[in-house]
Amino acid sequence: KLPQLSRVLSSRRDESFWYPTRGMGGLIDGLMKEAYALGVTVETGAPVDADSLREWAAVLHTGPLESVSNTAGMSRRGLYLLHLRYAGAPTDEVDTWYVPGGESWFGRVSRPAAFTGGRIDRSSTVLALEIPEGRWGRGRDFLGELDVIRGQLMEAGIVRGEVELLGAKQTFVGGVYPEYRRGWVASWSEAMASVASLGNVYMA
């Protein structure tokens, strides 16, 4: 049983969507505290592969499947994460915008401060834009195309008007999205069976 999960489910009064006050990190922090209270040993920064995982009595593995099993026939693509800091408060009080279609390069935009649960200083606003690797491949420099991206943010109704951009940062995060190619189910089933054969590793 997970006491934290039980408390959340038992206290719900309707079908509203709940999100942790401090984002998903807050949920993980709560689970870690409960794990420590139960005497669970937590090791971070350790190598993760099928051989090293055999050393533990039980492992709840939340990392990539390919780090513990052969995933031939499966692949992943990454995303470009752009953080843009604007002067003032050029957006609505929304935490996340989803932008379907091909009009914009980004598929999702979020305002990270909205997930802190505390008072938000709107003297400046940071937006996090996710651009799937997809058609771009690796090595694309979006910082050289900020005028295009700023225009798309305005066209999508996320940013209101011409607002001063105070800073921008680009990070590439590899292996975020699984690619569902033909035959992936068979490859996934084979990889999961291989993990199950270890006897002590549980995928989450």
C-alpha positions in Angstrom: 0.0 0.0 0.0 1.0 3.6 -0.6 -0.3 5.7 2.3 0.1 8.9 0.3 -2.0 7.7 -2.6 -4.6 6.3 -0.2 -4.9 9.7 1.5 -5.4 11.5 -1.8 -8.0 9.1 -3.2 -10.0 9.0 0.0 -10.2 12.8 0.3 -11.5 13.5 -3.3 -15.0 14.9 -3.4 -15.6 15.1 -7.2 -14.1 14.3 -10.5 -11.7 17.3 -10.6 -8.2 16.9 -11.8 -5.6 17.2 -9.0 -1.9 18.0 -9.4 0.8 18.1 -6.7 1.3 21.5 -5.2 5.0 21.6 -6.0 4.6 19.6 -9.2 5.7 16.0 -9.7 8.8 16.7 -7.7 6.6 17.2 -4.6 5.0 13.8 -5.1 8.4 12.1 -5.4 9.6 14.0 -2.3 6.6 12.6 -0.3 7.2 9.1 -1.6 10.9 9.3 -0.6 10.0 10.4 2.9 7.7 7.4 3.3 10.4 5.1 1.9 13.0 6.4 4.3 10.5 6.0 7.2 10.2 2.3 6.2 13.9 1.8 6.2 14.3 1.7 2.4 17.9 2.3 1.2 18.0 4.8 -1.6 21.1 5.2 -3.8 21.4 7.9 -6.4 24.0 8.4 -9.1 24.7 4.6 -9.4 25.1 2.9 -12.7 22.0 1.2 -13.9 22.2 -2.0 -16.0 21.0 -5.6 -15.7 24.2 -6.7 -13.9 24.2 -4.0 -11.2 20.5 -4.4 -10.5 21.0 -8.1 -9.6 22.9 -6.9 -6.5 19.6 -5.6 -4.9 16.8 -7.6 -3.2 14.2 -5.5 -5.0 14.3 -2.6 -7.4 11.5 -0.3 -8.6 12.9 0.9 -11.9 11.5 4.1 -13.3 14.3 4.6 -15.9 14.4 3.7 -19.5 13.6 0.1 -20.4 16.7 -0.1 -22.6 19.0 0.4 -19.6 17.9 -2.9 -18.2 17.0 -5.0 -21.2 17.7 -5.4 -24.9 15.2 -3.2 -26.8 16.1 -4.0 -30.4 13.1 -3.0 -32.5 12.2 -0.1 -30.2 13.4 3.5 -30.5 12.9 6.9 -28.8 13.1 10.5 -29.9 14.1 13.5 -27.9 12.9 17.1 -27.5 14.3 20.5 -27.5 13.4 22.4 -24.3 13.4 26.2 -24.6 13.1 28.4 -21.6 12.1 32.0 -22.5 12.0 34.7 -19.9 9.7 37.7 -20.7 9.4 41.0 -18.9 6.1 41.4 -16.9 3.1 39.0 -17.2 2.4 38.6 -20.9 0.3 35.4 -20.5 -3.0 34.4 -18.8 -2.9 32.7 -15.5 -2.7 29.3 -17.2 -0.1 26.6 -16.3 0.0 24.6 -19.6 -1.0 25.2 -23.2 -1.2 22.3 -25.8 -0.7 23.3 -29.4 -1.8 20.7 -31.9 -1.2 20.8 -35.6 1.8 21.9 -37.6 1.3 25.7 -37.4 3.7 25.9 -34.4 7.0 24.2 -33.9 6.2 23.6 -30.2 3.6 21.1 -29.1 3.4 22.1 -25.4 4.1 25.3 -23.5 4.1 25.6 -19.7 4.6 28.3 -17.1 6.8 26.5 -14.5 6.1 29.0 -11.7 2.4 28.0 -11.8 3.4 24.7 -10.3 5.1 26.1 -7.2 2.0 26.4 -5.1 3.3 29.7 -3.7 2.9 33.4 -4.5 4.2 34.0 -8.0 6.3 37.1 -8.8 5.0 38.2 -12.2 7.6 40.9 -12.7 8.9 38.5 -15.2 7.5 35.2 -16.7 9.4 32.1 -17.8 7.8 29.9 -20.4 9.0 26.3 -21.1 8.5 25.3 -24.8 8.8 21.7 -25.9 9.8 21.1 -29.5 9.8 17.4 -30.5 13.0 16.2 -32.2 10.9 14.8 -35.0 11.6 16.6 -38.3 14.5 18.6 -36.9 16.9 15.9 -36.0 19.6 16.7 -33.5 21.9 19.7 -33.4 19.2 22.4 -34.3 19.8 25.8 -32.8 16.5 27.4 -32.1 18.0 30.3 -30.3 18.9 31.7 -33.7 15.2 31.6 -34.7 13.6 33.2 -31.7 11.8 35.8 -33.8 9.9 32.9 -35.5 9.1 31.3 -32.2 8.0 34.5 -30.5 5.6 35.1 -33.5 4.2 31.6 -33.1 3.6 32.2 -29.4 1.6 35.3 -30.2 -0.3 33.6 -33.1 -1.3 30.8 -30.7 -2.6 33.4 -28.2 -0.2 32.4 -25.5 1.8 35.6 -25.4 0.0 38.9 -25.7 1.7 41.5 -27.9 5.3 42.5 -28.4 6.9 41.9 -25.0 10.6 42.3 -24.1 12.4 39.0 -24.1 14.9 39.1 -21.2 16.7 35.7 -21.8 16.6 32.4 -23.5 18.1 29.0 -23.0 18.0 25.8 -25.1 18.5 22.2 -23.8 18.2 19.0 -25.7 16.7 16.1 -23.8 17.2 12.7 -25.5 15.0 9.6 -25.5 11.9 11.3 -24.1 9.2 9.9 -26.5 8.8 6.3 -27.5 8.3 5.8 -31.2 5.5 3.3 -31.9 6.8 1.6 -35.1 5.3 -1.6 -36.5 6.3 -4.6 -34.3 7.0 -2.5 -31.2 4.5 -4.5 -29.1 6.5 -7.7 -29.7 9.8 -6.0 -29.0 8.3 -4.4 -25.8 6.9 -7.7 -24.6 10.2 -9.5 -25.1 12.1 -6.8 -23.3 9.6 -6.8 -20.3 9.9 -10.6 -20.1 13.6 -10.3 -19.9 13.3 -7.8 -17.0 10.8 -10.1 -15.3 13.3 -13.0 -15.6 15.7 -11.1 -13.3 13.2 -11.7 -10.5 13.9 -8.6 -8.5 13.3 -5.7 -10.9 9.8 -4.1 -11.2 9.3 -1.6 -14.0 7.3 1.6 -13.1 
